[in-house]
Amino acid sequence: MMIALEKMKTSKDRIQEARNSEELLGVEGDTSHSYFSVFDDMILKNKNEFKFDSRNRRPPLDPVNAMLSYVYTLLYHDMISALECVGLDPAVGFMHRDRPGRLSLALDLAEEFRSFFADRLVLSLINRNEVTPEQFEKTASGAVNMDEAARKTVITAYQKKKETVLQHPYVEKRMHLAILFHTQARLLARHIRGDIDGYPVYLWK
C-alpha cells in the first residue's frame, strides 16, 4: 500500500513536467495501475469470491470488475446529462480520444468522481455484504454478469449515494452529490467560454 501511495505522489510532479497529452496519458496509466494494484486490500469480506487482481472490462472477468463497470456506466450517463444541460457536447473530450459511439468529454468529467464516489460505492456494497457471490454468474465466454437482484441493489445504492450532502469549496455552497455533477459541468462550461481562468476540480477530502 505504501509503495503504491509513493508512486502516486510522484505523479503530481510528472504531470507538471508532461510536454504533451501522450506523456500525460502515460502518467495517468501508471497512476491507475498503482491505484488498482492495492484495490484488493480494501476488500474485507468474501475475499476469495471477490478477489481483485487487476482492472479488466469488455468483458469484466470477475464480480468486482463487473460492479465497477456497471457503476462507471451509470456515472457516464449522469455526466452526459450534466454536460448536455449546460450546453456542452459530451462527445468532444480533452483526454479521452474521440471515437465513434464514445462520448469522450463525459468520460473526462467522470474521472473526477470515479475514486471517491464510484469505487467507494462498490467497496461499501461488498464490505457490507449487500451483494453476495451467488449473485454473479460466469458465462461460457468467461464474462461475469450480475443477476437482477444485484443490479437492483447497485442502482438503489447509487441513487442514495447521490443524495450525500457536501460543501463545495469553490462556489461555497452545500449541495447533494447529484447537484455536484451539474455544478462541475457548469464550471467547465464557464472555463471553456472564458468566464473563469481555470477549471476548479472538485477534490474529495
N, C-alpha and C positions, 0 to 999 in steps of 0.2 A: 504493500500500500504506500509506504513512504517513498519508494523508488518511483512509483507512478506519479506521486504528487510533485516530486522534484523535477521530473521530466516535464510535467505540465507547467510548472512555474517558469521554466526556461523558455517555454513557448511564447511568453509575452515579449521577451527580448527578440526572439526570432521573427515575430510578427512585425516589429518595428523595423527590422533590417530587411524584410522581404522587398524585392525590387519589382515584382510583377505578380499577377494573380496566380500564375503557376506555382511560384515559390510559396505564396500564401496558402494555396490549397495543399501543398506538401506539409506545411506546418499543421494545418487542420487535420490531415490524415494521420500524422504521427501522434498528435494530441488525442484524437479519437481512439487510436489503438491503445494508448496508455490508460485512458479512461475506462475502456471496456475490459482491459486486462485485469482489473480489480472489481469488476461488476459482480462477479460471483461471490466475493467476500461479503457483500451486502445482503445476500440471500441467506436467511436464517432458518427457514422452515422447509421441510421436504427437499433437502439439498440434493439428494440423489436424483429425484424426479425432476427438479427444477434446476439442474446443473447448467451453468452458462460457461461455455468455452470461448466463444467469440461472437461478434455480431454477424448474422447472416440473414439473407432475405431473398425473395423471389426464387424459390420459396423459403420461408423460415423452416429450419430443421429441428427445432426444439420448442418446448412450451414458452420459454421466456422470450425467445425471438418472435414467436407468434403473437404474443401480447404486445411487445414493443412495436411491431409493425402495425398492429391494429390501432394502437393508441396514436402512433405517428400519423396514421391515415386520418383519424378523427381530427387531430390538430391541424393537419394540412388543409382540410376542408374549412376549418374555422379561420385559418389565415386567408384563404381565398375570399371568404365572405368579408373579412375585415378590410382587405385591400380594395375590393370592389366598392365597398361602402364609402371609401374616401377618394374614389376616382382613379386608383392606380391599376395598371394592367398586371394581373398576377403572373403573367407568362414571361415578363421581361425582368430577369434577375440580374444580380451583381456577381455572386459567387457560383451558384449552380448554373451550368451552361444551358442555353436554350435548346430544347429538343421538342419535336412534335409530341403533343399529348402530355407534356410535363410543364406545370406552371412554376417556373423557376423562382420568381420573387416570393411566392407563397412558401417555398422550401427555405429560402433565405431567412424569411421572418420567423419561421418555425424553429430555426436553430436556437433562437433566443429563449425558447420555452421548453426545449426538449429535456434538459437535465433536471431542473428543479420542479417541473410540472409533470411531464410525461413519464420520465424514468422513475421518479419517486412514486408516482401513482402505481406503476407496475410492481415495484418492490413492496409497497404497502399491501397490495392485494395478495401477494404471495406470503408475506410475513405475518399477515393477519388471518391466514387460512381462508380467505374469502373466495379464492379459486383453489381447486384441487387437481391433482394429477389426472384423475379419472375423467376430467372434462376436456382432455386433449386426445386427439387421435392422429396416428401417423398413417399416411396414405401409402399406396404401393410405390409412388414416386419418391417417397422419403419426406415429403412435406408434412408439417404438423399443423393441424387445424384445431380451433376451439369449437366446442359444441355451443348450442344456442344458449344454454344456461350461463356459460362463461362469458359469452358476448354480452348478454343482458347485464351481468354483474359489472363488466368493464364499462359499459356505456353509462350505467347508473352512477358508478363511482366517478367517472369522467365529468358528468354533468354536475355532480355535487361538488367536486373539487373546484369547478369554475365559480362556485359561489363564495370561495375563500376571499376574505377582505384583506387588502394590503394597502400600504402607503406608497404612493408614487413620489419619489424624491424630486423629480423634475417639475411636474405640474403641481406638486404639493397638495395632493388630494388623496383621500381614501377611496378605494374602488374595489369592485369584485374583479376576480381574475378575468372573467368574460369581458369586462369593460376594458381591462388592460390590453387585451388583444387589439381592440379597436383604437385605443389610445396610442399604442406603438405604431400602428399603421398610419394614423393621422400625423404623428410626429415625423414619420418617414416621408410622408407626402409634403409636409411643410419644408423639410430639408431639401427635397428634390426641387421644390418650387422656389427655393432661395429665401424662405421666410425665417429660417434659423440657420446658424452657421454649421452646426453639426447634428448628427443623429444621436440623441441621448438613449443609448442602450439601457434596457432595464436589467439591473444586476440584483439577483436574489441574495439577501443577507440573512 
